[in-house]
Amino acid sequence: MTTFNKLRTVLAKRAAYNRTVTEIRSLPLDIALDLDLYPGDAKRIARQAVYG
């Protein structure tokens, strides 16, 4: 894999991570809790979802 492809992959994952954190934090609390998500754990949840 070329350096450019690696960089593109890293940037795409970071963008997905940022979108996921933003989406989780923007959920109304009642809906987040119905989905068994706590907005305070948004970074942990996003990290696990994007990076495994």
C-alpha positions as CSV (number, residue, x, y, z in Angstrom):
1,M,0.0,0.0,0.0
2,T,1.4,3.4,-0.9
3,T,1.9,6.2,1.6
4,F,-0.9,8.1,-0.1
5,N,-3.4,5.3,0.3
6,K,-2.5,4.8,3.9
7,L,-2.9,8.5,4.6
8,R,-6.3,8.5,2.8
9,T,-7.4,5.5,4.9
10,V,-6.3,7.1,8.2
11,L,-8.1,10.4,7.3
12,A,-11.3,8.5,6.3
13,K,-11.3,6.6,9.6
14,R,-10.7,9.9,11.5
15,A,-13.6,11.5,9.7
16,A,-15.9,8.6,10.4
17,Y,-14.8,8.7,14.1
18,N,-15.6,12.5,14.3
19,R,-19.0,12.0,12.6
20,T,-19.9,9.1,15.0
21,V,-19.0,11.2,18.1
22,T,-21.0,14.1,16.8
23,E,-24.0,11.9,16.0
24,I,-24.0,10.2,19.4
25,R,-23.6,13.5,21.3
26,S,-26.4,15.1,19.3
27,L,-29.0,12.4,20.1
28,P,-31.7,13.4,22.6
29,L,-31.0,11.8,25.9
30,D,-34.2,9.7,25.9
31,I,-33.4,8.3,22.5
32,A,-29.8,7.6,23.4
33,L,-30.8,5.8,26.5
34,D,-33.4,3.7,24.6
35,L,-30.5,2.7,22.3
36,D,-28.4,1.8,25.4
37,L,-26.0,4.6,24.6
38,Y,-24.7,7.2,27.1
39,P,-23.5,10.4,25.4
40,G,-20.6,10.7,27.8
41,D,-19.2,7.5,26.3
42,A,-19.4,8.8,22.7
43,K,-15.6,8.8,22.2
44,R,-15.3,5.2,23.5
45,I,-18.2,4.0,21.4
46,A,-17.0,5.8,18.3
47,R,-13.4,4.4,18.7
48,Q,-14.7,0.9,19.0
49,A,-17.0,1.3,16.0
50,V,-14.4,2.8,13.7
51,Y,-11.1,1.3,14.8
52,G,-12.4,-2.1,16.2
